[in-house]
Amino acid sequence: MYAIIDIGGRQEKIEKGSVFKTNRLSIKEGANTKLSNVLLAMKNKEYFIGKPYIKGASVECEVVSHDRAKKVTVFKFKRRKSYRRKIGHRQDLTVLKVKNIHV
């Protein structure tokens, strides 16, 4: 059984027990959350397709931790103009573990 959900503007393929990262959610570590934006689900070789979401479908997840992604360095440069800018960015992430998928 698996499902494709829409979370944080991205689509993730998940299965029961899988762990995935998404943009930071304002939920405390160890807390449970219910995600209802299920686009597609497969259960016992039967597919459920939403328009755009499946009515009544949800995914139960547990917040494992809050992390930060690897640093991305942005360097701007214009030749012969003495223009150089170095900027770093680290994205805040939330690690979720799928507990159950309801269709």
C-alpha positions as protocol buffer text, in pm:
chain_id: "A"
residue {
  index: 1
  type: MET
  ca { x: 0 y: 0 z: 0 }
}
residue {
  index: 2
  type: TYR
  ca { x: 128 y: 344 z: -89 }
}
residue {
  index: 3
  type: ALA
  ca { x: -2 y: 696 z: -141 }
}
residue {
  index: 4
  type: ILE
  ca { x: 105 y: 1016 z: -312 }
}
residue {
  index: 5
  type: ILE
  ca { x: 43 y: 1325 z: -100 }
}
residue {
  index: 6
  type: ASP
  ca { x: 72 y: 1698 z: -156 }
}
residue {
  index: 7
  type: ILE
  ca { x: 268 y: 1867 z: 122 }
}
residue {
  index: 8
  type: GLY
  ca { x: 449 y: 2198 z: 114 }
}
residue {
  index: 9
  type: GLY
  ca { x: 387 y: 2246 z: -257 }
}
residue {
  index: 10
  type: ARG
  ca { x: 561 y: 1917 z: -342 }
}
residue {
  index: 11
  type: GLN
  ca { x: 435 y: 1565 z: -406 }
}
residue {
  index: 12
  type: GLU
  ca { x: 577 y: 1275 z: -205 }
}
residue {
  index: 13
  type: LYS
  ca { x: 529 y: 901 z: -257 }
}
residue {
  index: 14
  type: ILE
  ca { x: 496 y: 740 z: 84 }
}
residue {
  index: 15
  type: GLU
  ca { x: 442 y: 395 z: 233 }
}
residue {
  index: 16
  type: LYS
  ca { x: 357 y: 283 z: 585 }
}
residue {
  index: 17
  type: GLY
  ca { x: 668 y: 313 z: 803 }
}
residue {
  index: 18
  type: SER
  ca { x: 859 y: 534 z: 558 }
}
residue {
  index: 19
  type: VAL
  ca { x: 1045 y: 845 z: 669 }
}
residue {
  index: 20
  type: PHE
  ca { x: 1058 y: 1160 z: 456 }
}
residue {
  index: 21
  type: LYS
  ca { x: 1163 y: 1525 z: 482 }
}
residue {
  index: 22
  type: THR
  ca { x: 949 y: 1827 z: 402 }
}
residue {
  index: 23
  type: ASN
  ca { x: 957 y: 2201 z: 461 }
}
residue {
  index: 24
  type: ARG
  ca { x: 938 y: 2304 z: 827 }
}
residue {
  index: 25
  type: LEU
  ca { x: 597 y: 2248 z: 988 }
}
residue {
  index: 26
  type: SER
  ca { x: 492 y: 2428 z: 1306 }
}
residue {
  index: 27
  type: ILE
  ca { x: 435 y: 2107 z: 1503 }
}
residue {
  index: 28
  type: LYS
  ca { x: 639 y: 1994 z: 1805 }
}
residue {
  index: 29
  type: GLU
  ca { x: 869 y: 1692 z: 1791 }
}
residue {
  index: 30
  type: GLY
  ca { x: 699 y: 1366 z: 1891 }
}
residue {
  index: 31
  type: ALA
  ca { x: 353 y: 1499 z: 1807 }
}
residue {
  index: 32
  type: ASN
  ca { x: 121 y: 1331 z: 1559 }
}
residue {
  index: 33
  type: THR
  ca { x: -34 y: 1503 z: 1260 }
}
residue {
  index: 34
  type: LYS
  ca { x: -298 y: 1412 z: 1005 }
}
residue {
  index: 35
  type: LEU
  ca { x: -237 y: 1502 z: 639 }
}
residue {
  index: 36
  type: SER
  ca { x: -551 y: 1504 z: 422 }
}
residue {
  index: 37
  type: ASN
  ca { x: -409 y: 1612 z: 84 }
}
residue {
  index: 38
  type: VAL
  ca { x: -396 y: 1261 z: -67 }
}
residue {
  index: 39
  type: LEU
  ca { x: -374 y: 1269 z: -447 }
}
residue {
  index: 40
  type: LEU
  ca { x: -353 y: 896 z: -519 }
}
residue {
  index: 41
  type: ALA
  ca { x: -360 y: 577 z: -315 }
}
residue {
  index: 42
  type: MET
  ca { x: -311 y: 208 z: -392 }
}
residue {
  index: 43
  type: LYS
  ca { x: -452 y: -61 z: -165 }
}
residue {
  index: 44
  type: ASN
  ca { x: -473 y: -433 z: -253 }
}
residue {
  index: 45
  type: LYS
  ca { x: -400 y: -361 z: -623 }
}
residue {
  index: 46
  type: GLU
  ca { x: -692 y: -116 z: -632 }
}
residue {
  index: 47
  type: TYR
  ca { x: -619 y: 246 z: -721 }
}
residue {
  index: 48
  type: PHE
  ca { x: -799 y: 548 z: -577 }
}
residue {
  index: 49
  type: ILE
  ca { x: -750 y: 870 z: -773 }
}
residue {
  index: 50
  type: GLY
  ca { x: -856 y: 1211 z: -640 }
}
residue {
  index: 51
  type: LYS
  ca { x: -1001 y: 1512 z: -819 }
}
residue {
  index: 52
  type: PRO
  ca { x: -765 y: 1668 z: -701 }
}
residue {
  index: 53
  type: TYR
  ca { x: -778 y: 1500 z: -355 }
}
residue {
  index: 54
  type: ILE
  ca { x: -941 y: 1178 z: -238 }
}
residue {
  index: 55
  type: LYS
  ca { x: -1239 y: 1256 z: -13 }
}
residue {
  index: 56
  type: GLY
  ca { x: -1205 y: 1105 z: 334 }
}
residue {
  index: 57
  type: ALA
  ca { x: -847 y: 986 z: 279 }
}
residue {
  index: 58
  type: SER
  ca { x: -574 y: 1083 z: 524 }
}
residue {
  index: 59
  type: VAL
  ca { x: -223 y: 994 z: 634 }
}
residue {
  index: 60
  type: GLU
  ca { x: -119 y: 979 z: 999 }
}
residue {
  index: 61
  type: CYS
  ca { x: 240 y: 1096 z: 1057 }
}
residue {
  index: 62
  type: GLU
  ca { x: 465 y: 1144 z: 1357 }
}
residue {
  index: 63
  type: VAL
  ca { x: 714 y: 1431 z: 1373 }
}
residue {
  index: 64
  type: VAL
  ca { x: 1053 y: 1268 z: 1425 }
}
residue {
  index: 65
  type: SER
  ca { x: 1271 y: 1581 z: 1432 }
}
residue {
  index: 66
  type: HIS
  ca { x: 1335 y: 1927 z: 1297 }
}
residue {
  index: 67
  type: ASP
  ca { x: 1653 y: 1953 z: 1089 }
}
residue {
  index: 68
  type: ARG
  ca { x: 1827 y: 2188 z: 852 }
}
residue {
  index: 69
  type: ALA
  ca { x: 1936 y: 2102 z: 500 }
}
residue {
  index: 70
  type: LYS
  ca { x: 2288 y: 2121 z: 368 }
}
residue {
  index: 71
  type: LYS
  ca { x: 2416 y: 2475 z: 308 }
}
residue {
  index: 72
  type: VAL
  ca { x: 2375 y: 2618 z: -41 }
}
residue {
  index: 73
  type: THR
  ca { x: 2620 y: 2892 z: -138 }
}
residue {
  index: 74
  type: VAL
  ca { x: 2509 y: 3165 z: -379 }
}
residue {
  index: 75
  type: PHE
  ca { x: 2789 y: 3371 z: -533 }
}
residue {
  index: 76
  type: LYS
  ca { x: 2712 y: 3676 z: -749 }
}
residue {
  index: 77
  type: PHE
  ca { x: 2987 y: 3827 z: -960 }
}
residue {
  index: 78
  type: LYS
  ca { x: 3019 y: 4097 z: -1227 }
}
residue {
  index: 79
  type: ARG
  ca { x: 3350 y: 4115 z: -1403 }
}
residue {
  index: 80
  type: ARG
  ca { x: 3552 y: 4437 z: -1407 }
}
residue {
  index: 81
  type: LYS
  ca { x: 3304 y: 4608 z: -1170 }
}
residue {
  index: 82
  type: SER
  ca { x: 3437 y: 4506 z: -824 }
}
residue {
  index: 83
  type: TYR
  ca { x: 3102 y: 4343 z: -753 }
}
residue {
  index: 84
  type: ARG
  ca { x: 3106 y: 4022 z: -548 }
}
residue {
  index: 85
  type: ARG
  ca { x: 2839 y: 3892 z: -310 }
}
residue {
  index: 86
  type: LYS
  ca { x: 2855 y: 3561 z: -124 }
}
residue {
  index: 87
  type: ILE
  ca { x: 2535 y: 3444 z: 43 }
}
residue {
  index: 88
  type: GLY
  ca { x: 2459 y: 3114 z: 218 }
}
residue {
  index: 89
  type: HIS
  ca { x: 2122 y: 2952 z: 280 }
}
residue {
  index: 90
  type: ARG
  ca { x: 2006 y: 2652 z: 485 }
}
residue {
  index: 91
  type: GLN
  ca { x: 1647 y: 2534 z: 448 }
}
residue {
  index: 92
  type: ASP
  ca { x: 1455 y: 2438 z: 764 }
}
residue {
  index: 93
  type: LEU
  ca { x: 1313 y: 2085 z: 737 }
}
residue {
  index: 94
  type: THR
  ca { x: 1080 y: 1856 z: 930 }
}
residue {
  index: 95
  type: VAL
  ca { x: 1134 y: 1479 z: 931 }
}
residue {
  index: 96
  type: LEU
  ca { x: 805 y: 1283 z: 930 }
}
residue {
  index: 97
  type: LYS
  ca { x: 743 y: 910 z: 981 }
}
residue {
  index: 98
  type: VAL
  ca { x: 427 y: 759 z: 830 }
}
residue {
  index: 99
  type: LYS
  ca { x: 225 y: 564 z: 1085 }
}
residue {
  index: 100
  type: ASN
  ca { x: -87 y: 474 z: 887 }
}
residue {
  index: 101
  type: ILE
  ca { x: -266 y: 543 z: 558 }
}
residue {
  index: 102
  type: HIS
  ca { x: -647 y: 563 z: 557 }
}
residue {
  index: 103
  type: VAL
  ca { x: -839 y: 542 z: 228 }
}
